[in-house]
Amino acid sequence: MIGKLLSLACACAMLLCAGSAFADTVTIRYSSWLPTSHWYVASNIVPYLEEIETVTEGRVKVDILPKTVGTPQSQFDVVHDGLADMSWIVVGYTPGRFTLAEMGELPLTGDTTSTGPAFHRLYMQHFAGAGEFDGVALLAVYTGSAGHVATRGKKVQAVADFKGLKLRSASNAATEALNLLGAVPILKSAAETFELLSTGAIDGSLMIPETVVSANGIDFLDSFTVVPDGLFNTVHATIVNQDKWNEIAPEDQKAILAISGESLARTVGESYARENAEAFEAMKAKGYAIDTLSPEEGARLKTVLAPVEQKWIDAARQKGIADPAAVLAELRAASAKAGD
């Protein structure tokens, strides 16, 4: 009888522990490599982190650390290793590490507010099982906004005009594209653009329109050329340390995921659209020459850059993806449909 009572007591204790395992408040330490005053963080990240606390009824709180842990390029490792619990990364800052996610960086993938949500959906559907983000919980992975080319003293109105230009690159795919175009790519983060421009180390940069303003480059450039569907894009991922994520109750995980993914991607896309529109107005006020690459030059560009796309397709196949070209076509179709 005593043995049975002890067994019953142990069982009850285990049930109580199981029921209270997620009862405590979970505090997530967020590393932001952009200042909280930056529009991207202020308009997207901060409200999102506040919403996490709201949807979990205060059981999950996110504290933005006063200083960045690591560098923009090291944020995945920072979160993976638990030096901070959460951050957002730009996959292009570590070329070759997130091969499948680099699909969103390819030239001419589209430029609408629906491109980001479509990318998240397709990545989770076709690529998530490949394990590129093992060791962290992937809350969202999405494109930012298509990028084009900004220069100083030299206009880019044709494919031939790229030759010899020293241009900041934002990703592996963009670097390969510039090499094919005969330019001289310099792979640096957006945060390093100002120094490169202000010292005259480069002739210009591949830039999202808003970056001309937010990177303080507007006084060091004078021309902006729009490439229809984008010369490049960036892929962002919001990640949480896996052990920290496991501390969160399943119902709260579900609530967080509901406001992440496509929802966060859509919010970011809409904010980029607003900031880009304001940036074009600022460029016009500064007297910028603003051009759009002609359909004829666009077709020529597509031909020249075809090897970038094929290289990614081959690499994705090596990762076990049966038909990566079909997934890429689906992304472009989703973006084109949204742009109709």
N, C-alpha and C positions, 0 to 999 in steps of 0.2 A: 504493500500500500504506500509506504513511504517513497519507494522508487517511482511509483506511478505519479504521486504528487509532485516529486521533483521534476519528472519529465514534463508534466503539465505546466509547472511554473516556468521551466525553461522555454517551452513552446510559447507561452504567453509573453515572456520577455522578448523573444525573437520577433513576435508579431508587433509588439510595442515599438521595438527598435526599427522594424521595417516601416511602420507607420509614421515614425518621426524622423526618418533618415533625411528627408528633404524639408524639414520644418523650419530650420534656421534660415536666416537671410543670407543670400549668396552675394558677395561683393566682387565685382569684376574690375580689375585694374586695366584701364584702356590707355594704350600708347598711341599718341597722335603725332605723326611726323610733320604735319602742317599745323600752324598755330590755330587756336580756336577762333580767331578773328577772320581767318581765311573763309571766303564765301562757301567753299565746298564743305568745310567742317561746320560752319555756322548754319548753313541752310539744309544740310543733309544729315551729317553725323550726330550733331548735338540733339536735334529733335528725335532722331531715331533712338538714341541711347535713353532719352527721357521716356520715350514710348515703351521701351522695354520694361522700365519700372512700372509704368501705368498698367500694361497688360498683364503683368505678373502680380499686380496689387501690392507692390513694394517688396515682394519676396526676392527679387533680383534687382540689384542696384549696380550702376556702372559709374565708376569714378575715373575721370580723365586725369591721368598723371600730369604733374606740373612740368615735367621735362620728358622729351622723347627718349625712349629706351632704344639704344642702337641707332641705326641709320635708316633712311627710306628703303634701302636695298636689303636690309637684314630683318625686316619686320616679321617675315614668316618664321625665321629661326627664333626670334625673340618670343613669339607666342608659342611656338612648338616646344621650346625649352622652359617655358614658364617664367621667363624674366618679366613679362607682362602677360596679362590674361587674354587680351583682345586687341586687335588693330585692323586696319585695312591695308592691303598691299596692291601695288601695281605689278602685275606678273612680268611685264617687259623689263623691269629693272634687274631681273636675274635671268638673262636669256638662256633658253634651253632647259630650264628647270620645270616649267609648266607647259610642256609641248602642246598638249591638247587645248589648253586655254588660249594659246597663242593664235588659234583660229580667229578670234575676235580682233586681232591686231593686223590681219592681212589687208592689203590694199583693196579698195573698192568694195568693202563689205556693207556699205550703207550708212546713212546718216539721218536717222529719225529717232524720235523719243521712244519708239517701240523696239529699236534694235537691242537695247540693253535687256529688257524683259525676255525677248525672244532668245537671246544668247543664254541667259540663265536657264531657261526651260530646256533648251537643246543640250546644254552642257550636262545638266543633271540627268537627262534622259539617255544620252549616248556615251558620255565620257566619265561620269562620276565613279563608275566601277573600276576605272583604271588606277585609282589610288594616288593621283597626283597630290592630293591634300591630306594624305594619311598623317595622323598625329595631331590634327586639329579638326574642329567642327567647322564645316563650311556653311556659313549662313547665307551667303549670296556671292555670285560671281557674274559679272556683267560688263558690258562695254560702257565706256564713258561717253565721249563725243568724238566724231570723226575729226581728224586733223588735216591740215593743209600746209602751205609753205609761206613763211614771212621772211622778207629779205631787206637788206639795206643797200641802196645804190645800184642794185641790179634787179630788173623785173624777171619773173618767170612766167612767160606767156606760151612757151612751147617746151616739149620734152628736151630739146637740144639745149635749152637755157639752164638746165641743171648741171651741165658739165663743168667740173672744176670748182663748184661752190662748196664752201665749208659750212655744213649745216648740222645743227644739233639733231640727234636722233633720239626717239623716245622708246624704241623697242628693237628686238632682234629682227623682226620682219621689216621695220622701217630702215634699219641699217642695211639689210640686204637690198632693199629697193633702191636706196641711194647709191649703193655700189653699182647696180645695174644701170643707173641713170648717169653714171660718170661723176657723181658728186663725191665729196669727202665727208663721210659721216662721223660724228662725234657723239657717242652714246653717253648721255648724262641725264640726270633727273630734272624735272621741271624746276625744282628748287635751285638748281645750279645755273639756270638759263641766264639770269641777270648778270652774273659775273662774266660769263662768256661773251655776252653782248656788250656790256659796258667797257670791257677791255679790248674789244675789237678782235677777239680770238676767232670769231666765226663771222660768216657773211650773212647768216640768218639762222632760222630754225624751223623744223617741222613743228607746227603749233596748232593747237585747238584755238579758235578765235579768242576765247576768254583769257587764254594764257598770255596773250600779248599784253593784256592789262594786269592780270594778277601776278605775273612774273616780273612786272615793272620793266617790260621791254619796249613799251610804246614809244619812248623817246629815242630809242636806238635802232628803230626800223622805219621803213617808209613805204613798203609794198606788201600786199597780201594777195595771194592767188588761191582761189577756191578750186579744189579738185572734186568734181562731182562724185559722190559716194565715198569720198575721203581717200587721201593718200595713205593714211594709217589710222589706227584707232588704238585705244588703250583698254586693257582689261583690268578691272578692279575686283578684289575679293575681300569679303569681310569674314574674318576668322576668329575663333575662340579656342583657347587651349583645351585639349580634349579632356583632361582631368577636371578642369574647372567646369566644363560643360556637363560632365557626369555628376557634378554636385547638384545640378538643377533638377527639380522634380519634372517628371515626364509631361505633366500638364502645362508647366511653365515653359518647357522646351517647345512644346507645340504652339503655345501662344507667341513665343518669340519668332519661331519660323514663319508664322502667319503674317508677320509684319516685315519679314526679311525677303529674300529671294526676289521674285518679280515685283513685289510691292516697292522694295527699296530701290530696285533698278529703275522703276518708272519715275519715282520721285527724283532720283539723280538725273535722269534724262530730261525731265521737265526743267529742272534748275539749270542744267547746262544750256538749254535752249534760251532761257531768259538771259543768262550771262553772256552768251554768244551774241545775242541781238544787241545788248548794251555795248559790247566790245566793238562791234562793227560801227556803231554810232560814234564811239570814241575815236576810232581810226579815221572815220570820215572827217571828224572835227580837226584832226591833226593833219589833214591833207594827204592821207595815204592814197596810193594808187591801188585800187581794189579791182581785181580781174577774176574771171572764171575761165578755166581751161576749156577751150572749144571742144565740140564733139569729135572733131577730127583728131585733135591732139589727145583727147581722152581715149580714143580707140588705139592710137599709137602707144600711149602709156600702158594700156592693158596688155598689149602684145609684148612690150619690153619687160613688164613685171610678171609675166606668166611663170617664169621659173621660181619666183618666191612662193607662189601658190602650190606649184607642183612639189617643191621641197617639203612644204608642210604636209601635204597629202601623203608623201612617202614616209615621213616621220610618224604620222598618225597611224599609218598601217603597221609600222613596226611596234607601235604601242598596243596593237591588237584590235584596232578599229577596222571593221570590214569594209566600210564605204565612206571614208571621211569626206570625199567630194560631194556626196549626196547631202551630208549634214551641212556643209558650207553652202550648198545651193539652197537649202531650206532656210538658212539664216538670211541670205540675200533676198529670197522671195518674201520672207516675213517683213523685212525692212522696206522693200519696194512696195508691198501691198499697203503698208502703213503710210507710205509717202504719196500714194495716189490721191 
